[in-house]
Amino acid sequence: MAIAAVASAAYQAAAKMGGAAASSAASPTGAGFGDFLTSAMKDAIGSMKGGEQAAAQQAAGKGDMVSVVNAVNQAELTLDTVVAVRDKVITAYQSIMQMPI
């Protein structure tokens, strides 16, 4: 059930990104790819901090287990996504560097 909620949230986030990309393509002064990456990294860091805070609250006896598990699961998914994107970027860079000039 939690996976369906995460998938739904990811789909909605992707739909928002598609709309933002279309609107920024129409206006020449729109946000660039660097701004998108900065925003995505800030969101990832926020997700990781949320998981840490929920775990700390549970350790102190102030949080409920369901919210802690959800926050930690979201942080884990975020970390997995960041690592996968990093791996793809490194692979693409290595592929470009091996191209003959």
Stockholm file with secondary structure:
# STOCKHOLM 1.0

chainA/1-101         MAIAAVASAAYQAAAKMGGAAASSAASPTGAGFGDFLTSAMKDAIGSMKGGEQAAAQQAAGKGDMVSVVNAVNQAELTLDTVVAVRDKVITAYQSIMQMPI
#=GR chainA/1-101 SS CHHHHHHHHHHHHHHHHHHHHHHHHHSTTSCCHHHHHHHHHHHHHHHHHHHHHHHHHHHTTCSCHHHHHHHHHHHHHHHHHHHHHHHHHHHHHHHHHTSCC
#=GC SS_cons         CHHHHHHHHHHHHHHHHHHHHHHHHHSTTSCCHHHHHHHHHHHHHHHHHHHHHHHHHHHTTCSCHHHHHHHHHHHHHHHHHHHHHHHHHHHHHHHHHTSCC
//
